[in-house]
Amino acid sequence: MEGLRAGRALQPALHLPFLPRHFYRAVSSNEHRLNFWKSKELCLSYIQDALLRKQWKRAAEFLTSYIESLEKDFSTVFMGPSEMIWRIGTEILCNHSRSNIREFNSFIEQMKTLGVKRYLKVCLEHAFHLLCNGLVDEAYQNLSLAESWRFGEQTVLQDKEMKLIQAYRGLLDYCSWSNQKNILLEYGKDGLEDLSVAQEMRACFRKAAVNLKEIIKIPGVWDLFVKSYVDLLEFYGDHQEAREVLTDYAYNSKFPANPNAHVYFYQFLKRHGAPKKSLISTLKILHDIVPSHELMIDFNAMLQKSKKRKRRRLGLEVIFAVLDYSGWKENVKAWSCLARQVKQIVISEKHLDWIKEQWNSRKDWWPAFHFSRYLAKRNWQEDKSLSYEKALVAGILLGKDCKYFKYVSHQGCKARVRRFRTLKKFVNEHSPAYLRISGL
């Protein structure tokens, strides 16, 4: 026991950095502070409560007490609390009304010395904070310094963090390239000035391309890096490599499922005039992953123009699926797409089974979700075009006695709007279609 005490006595005090003094008032109650020394967990719970309530001054007070308790406790493993203090202190400094960039820089530099295991993560966060404050050059300098950091085996262990450091520096090189590109395209002059800008762009391109290319080889979600790298490649006409990058990003099984990867690939194909078959194939995968994606309207339009019955049937499935989501409930374009296709099917009296198939899985919840009397009143007041498209669909799916259809058609006829009289006549004439769809 005595040997253990002697060993502890030889351990240096844990001098952790404090937040700026004006962030908090001195803790006056000795009993209060002693309680914190006895129970660090209780102190942490107070800090958490203060953070959740956005009481930054109170959180700063408790963090100070927590740090003081650690300084008194020589049994604490040196590296144990450092990440906690870094995370909490950063949150306070980012939100406190009296915080400034100088104090944040001072705090974060001290955090970098708390442990080499987190050095690169702290450097990344520092760079993000500088960027958020518009200090791009300072962020670039910090990333460059971090990239040159070496610490024995830790350098190998933090290989992923180092690649992120390099990737974000590459992203800033891309931003510099993009700014030069805008100058060249919008304000360029003849002669040597154009040449100098082009040369500077080339230098930025080379630096950015090297680092961006490396990070996107690693399985992960790298949307911003991929888009930037593809932009570089397309500008200099390397469309083949750009396509390979996007194809790998979307279809490589080692990468996590990512809807954006298919969006970027689709946009690339569209920019370069790819065949409709390729566009449809790409959007079909996106539909399977995110049936409510905004590109589903384009997908539906392409499918409806197709001469293939299988594609037109898929188009109906796509637009029904879109309207399953609340974000589309009042989208006139989506309802117009559905109304147009349903109307065409009813007029032709062909493929009513397509509508029936889609309606069977929705007839128990769509009436309350889309076609209530309350929604009919609100839609009529806010958007007559929306109420017209929805009323047409409601009349076909639920018949002329549907609350939504009855209210909207009545209001439209009352207002003597011709298309609503035509709508009412159309639904009445095609009531047999409703009977077949409903299975009556």
C-alpha positions in Angstrom: 0.0 0.0 0.0 2.8 2.4 0.9 4.6 1.6 -2.3 1.4 2.3 -4.2 1.0 5.7 -2.5 4.6 6.5 -3.1 4.1 5.6 -6.8 1.1 7.9 -7.0 3.0 10.7 -5.3 5.6 10.6 -8.0 3.0 11.0 -10.7 2.8 14.5 -12.0 -0.4 16.5 -11.5 -2.8 16.3 -14.4 -2.7 19.9 -15.7 -5.6 20.1 -18.1 -6.5 23.4 -19.9 -9.2 25.6 -18.5 -11.8 27.4 -20.5 -11.4 31.2 -20.5 -12.1 32.6 -17.0 -14.8 35.1 -18.2 -16.9 32.1 -19.3 -17.9 31.2 -15.8 -18.1 32.6 -12.3 -15.9 31.3 -9.5 -17.5 28.4 -7.6 -18.1 29.8 -4.2 -19.3 26.7 -2.3 -16.4 24.5 -1.0 -19.0 21.8 -0.2 -20.3 22.0 -3.8 -16.8 21.5 -5.1 -16.0 18.7 -2.7 -19.1 16.9 -3.9 -17.8 17.0 -7.4 -14.5 15.6 -6.4 -16.3 12.7 -4.8 -18.5 12.0 -7.8 -17.2 12.9 -11.2 -20.1 11.0 -12.8 -22.5 13.3 -11.1 -20.6 16.3 -12.4 -20.7 14.8 -15.9 -24.5 14.4 -15.7 -24.8 18.1 -14.7 -22.7 19.0 -17.7 -24.8 16.9 -20.0 -28.0 18.5 -18.6 -26.5 22.0 -19.2 -25.5 21.1 -22.7 -29.0 19.8 -23.6 -30.6 22.9 -22.2 -28.0 25.1 -24.1 -26.9 26.7 -20.8 -23.4 27.3 -22.0 -22.2 29.3 -19.0 -23.5 26.7 -16.5 -21.8 24.0 -18.6 -18.5 25.9 -18.4 -18.8 26.1 -14.6 -19.3 22.4 -14.3 -16.6 21.5 -16.8 -14.1 23.6 -14.7 -15.1 21.7 -11.6 -14.7 18.4 -13.4 -11.2 19.3 -14.6 -10.3 20.4 -11.0 -11.5 17.0 -9.7 -9.3 15.2 -12.2 -6.3 17.2 -11.1 -6.9 16.1 -7.5 -7.3 12.4 -8.5 -4.0 10.9 -9.2 -5.6 7.5 -9.8 -7.1 8.7 -13.0 -5.6 7.2 -16.1 -3.9 10.1 -17.9 -5.6 9.6 -21.3 -9.0 8.7 -20.0 -10.9 12.0 -19.8 -9.1 13.9 -22.5 -11.5 13.2 -25.4 -14.5 14.1 -23.1 -12.9 17.4 -22.2 -12.1 18.1 -25.9 -15.7 17.3 -27.0 -17.4 19.2 -24.2 -15.1 22.2 -24.3 -15.4 22.5 -28.1 -19.2 22.4 -27.9 -19.2 25.2 -25.2 -16.8 27.4 -27.2 -18.7 26.9 -30.4 -21.9 28.2 -28.8 -21.0 30.5 -25.9 -22.0 34.1 -26.5 -18.6 35.4 -25.4 -16.6 33.0 -27.4 -14.2 34.1 -30.1 -11.8 32.5 -32.6 -8.7 33.4 -30.6 -9.9 31.6 -27.6 -11.1 28.6 -29.6 -7.7 28.4 -31.3 -6.0 28.5 -27.9 -8.2 25.8 -26.5 -7.9 23.5 -29.5 -4.1 23.8 -29.6 -4.0 22.7 -25.9 -6.3 19.8 -26.8 -3.8 18.6 -29.4 -1.2 18.1 -26.7 -3.5 15.9 -24.6 -2.9 12.7 -26.5 -1.4 11.7 -29.8 -4.1 9.1 -30.4 -6.6 12.0 -31.1 -4.2 14.5 -32.6 -5.4 14.2 -36.2 -9.1 14.2 -35.2 -8.6 17.4 -33.3 -6.7 18.9 -36.2 -9.6 18.1 -38.5 -12.1 19.6 -36.1 -9.9 22.7 -35.9 -9.9 23.0 -39.7 -13.7 22.7 -39.8 -14.1 25.4 -37.3 -11.8 27.7 -39.1 -13.7 27.1 -42.4 -17.0 27.8 -40.7 -15.6 31.2 -39.7 -14.4 31.9 -43.2 -10.7 31.4 -42.4 -9.9 29.3 -45.4 -6.1 30.0 -45.6 -5.7 29.2 -41.9 -7.6 26.0 -42.3 -5.4 25.0 -45.2 -2.3 25.8 -43.2 -3.6 23.7 -40.3 -4.3 20.7 -42.6 -0.8 21.0 -44.2 0.8 21.0 -40.7 -1.2 18.0 -39.7 -0.3 16.2 -42.9 3.4 16.5 -42.0 2.8 15.1 -38.4 4.7 11.9 -37.5 4.7 10.0 -34.2 6.2 6.6 -34.4 3.6 3.8 -34.6 0.8 6.2 -34.2 1.4 7.4 -37.7 0.5 4.0 -39.1 -2.4 3.5 -36.7 -4.0 6.8 -37.8 -3.6 6.1 -41.5 -7.4 6.7 -42.1 -7.3 10.0 -40.3 -4.3 11.0 -42.3 -6.1 10.2 -45.5 -9.0 12.4 -44.4 -6.6 15.2 -43.6 -5.1 14.9 -47.1 -8.6 14.6 -48.7 -9.8 17.8 -47.1 -6.7 19.6 -48.1 -7.4 18.3 -51.6 -10.9 19.7 -51.3 -9.6 23.1 -50.5 -7.3 22.9 -53.5 -10.4 22.0 -55.6 -12.1 25.2 -54.2 -9.1 27.3 -55.2 -9.3 25.6 -58.7 -13.0 26.3 -58.9 -12.5 30.0 -58.0 -9.8 30.3 -60.7 -12.1 28.6 -63.2 -14.9 31.1 -62.5 -12.4 34.0 -63.1 -11.3 32.4 -66.3 -14.8 31.8 -67.6 -16.5 35.0 -66.4 -13.8 37.7 -66.2 -11.0 36.2 -68.4 -8.9 38.5 -70.6 -6.8 37.8 -73.7 -3.2 37.2 -73.6 -0.8 36.4 -70.7 -3.4 37.0 -67.9 -5.5 34.1 -69.2 -2.4 31.9 -69.4 -1.4 32.7 -65.8 -4.9 31.8 -64.5 -4.8 28.6 -66.6 -1.4 27.7 -65.2 -2.6 28.3 -61.6 -5.6 26.2 -62.3 -3.4 23.3 -63.5 -1.3 23.5 -60.3 -4.5 23.4 -58.1 -5.9 20.6 -60.3 -2.8 18.4 -59.8 -2.7 18.9 -56.0 -6.5 18.3 -55.6 -6.7 15.3 -58.0 -4.0 13.3 -56.2 -5.6 13.5 -52.8 -9.2 13.2 -53.9 -8.4 10.2 -56.0 -6.9 8.5 -53.0 -9.8 8.9 -50.6 -12.4 7.7 -53.0 -10.6 4.4 -53.3 -11.5 3.6 -49.7 -15.0 2.1 -49.3 -17.2 4.8 -47.7 -19.5 7.7 -48.4 -17.5 10.3 -50.2 -20.1 12.4 -52.0 -18.4 15.8 -51.8 -15.0 14.4 -52.8 -16.4 12.3 -55.7 -18.3 15.3 -57.1 -15.3 17.5 -56.9 -13.0 15.0 -58.5 -15.5 14.3 -61.4 -15.8 18.1 -61.9 -12.0 18.3 -62.3 -12.0 15.4 -64.8 -14.9 16.6 -66.9 -13.4 20.1 -67.2 -10.3 18.7 -68.7 -12.2 16.3 -70.9 -11.4 13.0 -69.2 -14.9 11.7 -69.4 -13.9 8.1 -69.5 -12.2 8.2 -66.1 -15.0 10.3 -64.7 -17.5 7.6 -65.8 -15.4 4.9 -64.3 -15.2 6.7 -60.9 -18.9 7.2 -60.8 -19.7 3.6 -61.9 -17.4 2.2 -59.2 -18.9 4.6 -56.6 -22.4 3.5 -57.4 -22.0 -0.3 -58.1 -18.9 -1.5 -56.2 -20.3 -3.9 -53.6 -17.6 -2.9 -51.1 -19.1 0.6 -50.8 -22.2 1.2 -48.6 -25.5 1.6 -50.3 -25.7 5.3 -51.2 -28.6 6.9 -53.2 -26.5 9.9 -54.1 -24.0 7.7 -55.9 -26.8 6.7 -58.4 -28.0 10.3 -58.6 -24.5 11.5 -59.6 -24.2 8.7 -62.1 -27.6 9.5 -63.6 -26.7 13.2 -63.9 -23.4 12.4 -65.6 -25.2 10.2 -68.1 -27.8 12.8 -68.8 -25.1 15.5 -69.3 -23.3 13.4 -71.9 -26.4 12.3 -73.8 -26.5 8.6 -72.8 -29.3 6.4 -74.2 -32.6 6.4 -72.5 -32.1 2.7 -71.6 -29.1 3.6 -69.4 -31.0 6.5 -67.8 -33.9 4.2 -67.0 -31.7 1.5 -65.6 -30.0 3.9 -63.3 -33.2 5.5 -62.0 -34.7 2.0 -61.5 -32.0 1.3 -58.9 -32.6 4.7 -57.3 -36.3 3.9 -57.1 -35.6 0.6 -55.3 -33.5 2.4 -52.7 -35.4 5.7 -52.3 -38.9 5.5 -53.9 -39.7 9.1 -52.7 -36.7 10.7 -54.4 -37.4 13.9 -56.4 -36.0 12.3 -59.6 -38.9 9.9 -59.6 -41.0 12.5 -61.4 -38.5 12.4 -64.2 -38.4 8.7 -64.1 -42.2 8.5 -64.3 -42.2 10.8 -67.3 -39.6 8.7 -69.2 -41.5 5.5 -68.5 -44.8 7.0 -69.7 -43.3 8.0 -73.0 -42.0 4.4 -73.6 -43.7 2.2 -76.1 -43.1 -0.8 -73.9 -46.0 -1.9 -71.8 -43.7 -3.1 -69.0 -42.2 0.3 -68.6 -45.6 2.1 -68.6 -46.8 -0.2 -65.9 -43.6 0.5 -63.8 -44.3 4.2 -64.3 -47.7 3.8 -62.6 -46.0 1.9 -59.7 -43.4 4.6 -59.4 -45.9 7.5 -59.1 -48.1 5.7 -56.7 -45.1 4.9 -54.5 -44.0 8.6 -54.5 -47.4 9.7 -53.2 -47.1 7.2 -50.3 -44.9 9.8 -48.6 -46.1 12.8 -46.8 -43.6 15.1 -48.4 -45.4 14.7 -51.7 -49.0 15.0 -50.4 -49.5 18.5 -51.8 -47.2 18.3 -54.8 -49.3 19.3 -57.9 -46.8 17.8 -60.3 -46.9 14.3 -58.7 -50.7 14.3 -58.6 -50.9 15.6 -62.2 -48.7 12.7 -63.3 -50.9 10.1 -61.5 -54.1 11.8 -62.7 -52.9 11.8 -66.3 -51.9 8.2 -66.4 -55.0 7.0 -64.5 -57.2 9.0 -66.9 -55.5 7.5 -70.0 -56.0 3.9 -68.6 -59.7 4.5 -67.8 -60.4 6.1 -71.2 -58.7 3.2 -73.1 -60.4 0.7 -70.7 -57.1 -1.3 -70.9 -54.9 -2.2 -68.0 -57.4 -1.4 -65.3 -55.7 -4.3 -63.5 -52.6 -2.2 -63.2 -54.5 0.4 -61.2 -56.3 -2.3 -59.2 -53.0 -3.9 -58.3 -51.6 -0.6 -56.9 -54.8 0.4 -55.2 -55.3 -2.9 -53.3 -52.4 -2.3 -51.0 -53.5 1.3 -50.4 -57.3 1.3 -50.2 -57.2 0.9 -46.4 -55.1 4.0 -45.7 -55.0 6.3 -48.7 -58.6 7.6 -48.2 -57.8 9.0 -44.8 -54.2 10.0 -45.8 -55.2 11.9 -49.0 -58.9 12.1 -49.6 -60.6 13.3 -46.4 -63.2 16.1 -46.4 -60.8 18.2 -44.3 -58.1 18.0 -46.9 -60.6 18.7 -49.6 -61.5 22.0 -47.9 -57.9 22.9 -47.3 -56.7 22.0 -50.8 -59.6 23.9 -52.4 -58.7 27.1 -50.4 -54.9 26.9 -51.0 -54.5 25.4 -54.5 -57.3 24.9 -57.0 -55.0 23.0 -59.4 -54.0 20.5 -56.7 -57.6 19.9 -55.7 -58.5 19.3 -59.3 -55.9 16.6 -59.9 -56.6 14.9 -56.6 -60.3 15.0 -57.1 -59.9 13.2 -60.5 -57.8 10.5 -58.9 -60.2 10.2 -55.9 -63.2 10.0 -58.2 -61.7 7.1 -60.2 -60.3 5.2 -57.2 -63.2 5.8 -54.7 -66.1 6.6 -57.0 -68.4 9.6 -57.2 -69.5 9.3 -53.5 -65.9 9.9 -52.3 -65.9 12.8 -49.8 -63.0 14.5 -51.4 -64.4 14.3 -54.9 -67.9 15.4 -53.9 -66.6 18.5 -52.1 -64.2 19.7 -54.7 -66.5 19.0 -57.7 -69.4 20.8 -55.9 -67.2 23.8 -55.1 -65.9 23.9 -58.7 -69.3 23.7 -60.2 -70.6 26.3 -57.8 -67.8 28.6 -58.9 -68.7 27.9 -62.5 -65.3 26.7 -63.4 -65.7 24.7 -66.6 -63.0 22.1 -66.0 -64.6 21.0 -62.7 -67.9 20.5 -64.5 -66.0 18.4 -67.1 -64.3 16.5 -64.2 -67.7 15.6 -62.6 -69.1 14.5 -65.9 -66.0 12.3 -66.6 -66.1 10.5 -63.2 -69.9 9.9 -63.6 -69.5 8.5 -67.1 -66.7 6.1 -66.0 -68.2 4.8 -62.8 -67.9 1.2 -64.2 -64.1 1.6 -64.0 -64.3 2.4 -60.3 -66.4 -0.8 -59.8 -63.8 -2.9 -61.6 -60.9 -1.3 -59.7 -62.6 -1.7 -56.3 -63.6 -5.2 -57.1 -67.3 -4.6 -56.6 
